Structures are given as C-alpha cells and as structure tokens.
Amino acid sequence: MQPFADEQELSCPYCGEEVEVQADAVGPSSEVYVEDCPVCCRPWTVSVSREGAEVFVSLGRDDD
C-alpha cells in the first residue's frame, strides 16, 4: 500500500462484486468523481470525504 493512500473494499452498486478502491489520504475535505467498475465496467460515483486522519469512501450508481 502506498504511504498516502487508503485502500478500502466496497461492493459495486451494480453487480455487487467486492472491489478495492484507493483514495489519497491527503486532499480536499470532500470530492466526487466517476470511475468504472473493473468487473462489470459500469460507472460509479465515488464520494470521498476526509476528516483528520480518517478517509471515508462510498460508491453510488452513476444513474441515480
């Protein structure tokens, strides 16, 4: 694992497969971007929030 990255295992909101998502531990307090699932290739909305040393990542459907 990279020193400034937080890796989390989450479920794809489309296919339900467990996927690893990396988020930098350093950055803005919150950010949203789109990334494709490596299993089903459908686009997720990735939401990242940072509170001190804690990094929280959630995945949403891009069509919500």
C-alpha positions as CSV (number, residue, x, y, z in Angstrom):
1,M,0.0,0.0,0.0
2,Q,1.2,3.5,-0.8
3,P,2.0,5.6,2.2
4,F,-0.6,8.3,1.5
5,A,-3.3,6.1,0.1
6,D,-6.2,4.4,1.9
7,E,-7.5,1.2,0.3
8,Q,-11.0,0.1,1.0
9,E,-13.0,-2.9,-0.1
10,L,-16.5,-2.0,-1.2
11,S,-19.3,-3.6,-3.2
12,C,-20.1,-2.4,-6.7
13,P,-23.6,-0.8,-6.6
14,Y,-24.4,-2.5,-10.0
15,C,-23.0,-6.1,-9.9
16,G,-22.4,-6.5,-6.2
17,E,-18.8,-7.7,-6.6
18,E,-16.2,-6.8,-3.9
19,V,-13.8,-4.2,-5.4
20,E,-10.8,-2.3,-4.0
21,V,-11.0,1.5,-4.2
22,Q,-8.0,3.6,-3.4
23,A,-8.3,7.2,-2.1
24,D,-5.5,9.5,-1.2
25,A,-5.4,10.3,2.5
26,V,-4.3,13.9,1.6
27,G,-6.6,16.1,-0.4
28,P,-9.7,18.3,-0.2
29,S,-12.1,17.6,2.6
30,S,-14.5,16.1,0.1
31,E,-14.5,15.1,-3.6
32,V,-16.7,13.3,-6.1
33,Y,-15.6,11.6,-9.3
34,V,-16.7,8.8,-11.7
35,E,-14.8,5.5,-12.0
36,D,-15.7,2.4,-13.9
37,C,-16.1,-1.0,-12.1
38,P,-13.3,-3.3,-13.1
39,V,-15.7,-6.2,-13.1
40,C,-18.9,-5.0,-14.9
41,C,-17.5,-1.8,-16.4
42,R,-20.4,0.3,-15.3
43,P,-19.7,3.8,-13.9
44,W,-19.8,4.5,-10.2
45,T,-20.0,7.8,-8.5
46,V,-17.1,7.7,-5.9
47,S,-17.5,10.1,-3.0
48,V,-14.5,10.7,-0.7
49,S,-14.5,12.6,2.5
50,R,-11.6,13.3,4.8
51,E,-11.9,14.1,8.5
52,G,-8.5,14.4,10.1
53,A,-6.7,11.1,9.5
54,E,-9.9,9.3,8.6
55,V,-10.8,8.7,4.9
56,F,-14.4,7.6,4.0
57,V,-15.3,6.3,0.6
58,S,-18.7,5.4,-0.8
59,L,-19.9,4.2,-4.2
60,G,-23.1,5.2,-5.8
61,R,-24.8,4.4,-9.1
62,D,-24.0,7.0,-11.8
63,D,-27.6,6.8,-13.0
64,D,-29.2,7.8,-9.6
